[in-house]
Amino acid sequence: MLNRNTRLLAGAMTREQLQDALTKAQQAYIDLASGSRGVSFSYTQGDGTRSVSFQQASMADLMALIQLLQAQLGIHLRPRAPMRFRF
């Protein structure tokens, strides 16, 4: 089993900050997967047209971040091993 005290985020954030970051990462994953998050925007201002672009995170990057945060919080995603009976 991995030790949470030696992981990448050990000591960097409080439990509340980790939970908040996890919530934001999960929401970003949902937004990206559903296509509801824009990446490039254009608007017209008095002196001309402006555009703003944001770098889009990949699904794999967000999934890795979510798994890292869950591991640091101690959320286990592996299913429990099946019970075996010995006679």
C-alpha positions in Angstrom: 0.0 0.0 0.0 1.3 3.5 -0.8 2.0 6.0 1.9 0.0 9.2 1.6 2.8 11.1 3.4 5.3 10.4 0.6 3.1 11.2 -2.4 3.4 14.2 -4.7 0.9 16.4 -2.8 1.9 15.4 0.7 2.0 18.5 3.0 1.2 20.8 0.1 -2.5 21.2 0.8 -4.9 20.8 3.6 -7.6 18.2 3.4 -10.2 20.9 2.7 -8.1 22.3 -0.2 -7.6 18.8 -1.6 -11.3 18.1 -1.4 -12.0 21.5 -3.1 -9.5 20.7 -5.9 -11.0 17.3 -6.4 -14.5 18.8 -6.8 -13.2 21.3 -9.3 -11.3 18.7 -11.3 -14.3 16.4 -11.4 -16.5 19.3 -12.6 -13.9 20.2 -15.3 -13.9 16.5 -16.4 -17.7 16.5 -16.7 -17.7 19.9 -18.6 -15.0 18.6 -21.0 -16.7 15.3 -21.5 -20.1 16.9 -22.2 -18.7 19.6 -24.4 -20.2 22.4 -22.3 -16.8 24.1 -21.7 -15.6 26.5 -24.4 -12.0 26.9 -25.4 -12.0 29.9 -27.7 -14.1 33.1 -27.5 -14.5 36.1 -29.7 -16.2 39.4 -28.9 -16.4 42.9 -30.4 -15.3 45.9 -28.5 -15.5 49.5 -29.4 -12.0 49.5 -31.1 -12.3 46.1 -32.9 -12.7 42.4 -32.4 -11.0 40.6 -29.6 -10.5 36.9 -29.1 -9.4 34.8 -26.1 -8.2 31.2 -26.2 -7.7 28.8 -23.3 -5.6 25.7 -23.4 -7.9 22.7 -23.2 -6.9 19.9 -20.8 -7.2 16.4 -22.1 -9.5 13.8 -20.6 -6.5 11.7 -19.6 -4.8 14.6 -17.8 -7.9 15.3 -15.8 -8.4 11.6 -15.0 -4.9 11.4 -13.7 -5.3 14.5 -11.6 -8.6 13.2 -10.2 -7.0 9.8 -9.3 -4.0 11.6 -7.7 -6.3 13.7 -5.5 -8.4 10.7 -4.6 -5.4 8.7 -3.6 -4.1 11.6 -1.5 -7.5 11.9 0.2 -7.5 8.1 0.9 -10.4 7.3 -1.4 -9.8 3.8 -2.6 -11.1 3.0 -6.0 -10.1 -0.7 -6.2 -12.9 -3.1 -5.6 -12.7 -5.3 -2.6 -11.1 -8.7 -3.1 -13.7 -11.5 -3.2 -14.2 -13.5 0.0 -12.9 -17.0 0.0 -14.2 -19.7 2.3 -11.8 -22.4 3.6 -13.2 -25.7 4.8 
